[in-house]
Structures are given as structure tokens and as C-alpha cells.
Amino acid sequence: MQTVLIVIHLLIVLALVGVVLIQRSEGGGLGIGGGSGFMSARGAANALTRTTAILGAGFFATSLLLGIMAMNGERPTDILNRIPAASGSQTAPAGAGNGILDQLGGGTTTPEAAPEQPAAPASQVPSSQ
């Protein structure tokens, strides 16, 4: 149902843009020129003006319905809730391999897991002289 309403909304938007673009300008953006009043009889009876009003009302209605449907629709689920719970009720210490990332299959990248390398002997350290 939501997909159908989105398609209708898109068609109304395209029609509204088209109707607004083909309307004749009435003299300028700041009221310069023109000579006709704001509410003239010719402007109120114009078919393009009525079409614009109808499409605007349809746009408002579909926007309202889509908002209501989004508010009452499915809630997204968290990916962490999809992971199965660890078997047993024991809590393991940190770094024991029972964490969420281990269950997802990721490798270990913690500094504790890296093997320690012995320090270089003093005879092999280059001097800065």
C-alpha cells in the first residue's frame, strides 16, 4: 500500500511542477508591472490555477498519509538483536572470545592478541652521532 501511495505522490509532484512551469507570469516577482490585481476574476477562473490548487491539495493529502503510515509502520530492528544469545549463563572476562564481534565471525584485532616481540639488543640499535 505504501508503494502505491509513493507512486501516486510522485505523479502528483511531477504534474504539479509541470503545471506551475507552464503558467504565465503576471509581471514580475516583486509586483512590478502587470497591472492586474492579486484576486482578479481572470486569475480565479483560470484552469491552470484550479489545477494547481487541486494538485497542491493532493500533494498535501498524500504527504500526510505517507507520514501517518511511516509513524504506524514497522519499526526497524537492530542488527545486534539478531545475534543468538551465547549458550550458558556464565559471563566471560573481556577478551575471552565470547563477544558479539566473535559471534559475527570477525578476526581479533586487539593489542593483547598480538604476539610480543623482544626488544632489540643495545648493540644493534643505531646511534645518532
Secondary structure, 3 states (H helix, E strand, C coil): CHHHHHHHHHHHHHHHHHHHHHCCCCCCCCCCCCCCCCCCHHHHCCHHHHHHHHHHHHHHHHHHHHHHHHHHCCCCCCHHHHCCCCCCCCCCCCCCCCCHHHHHCCCCCCHHHCCCCCCCCHHHCCCCC
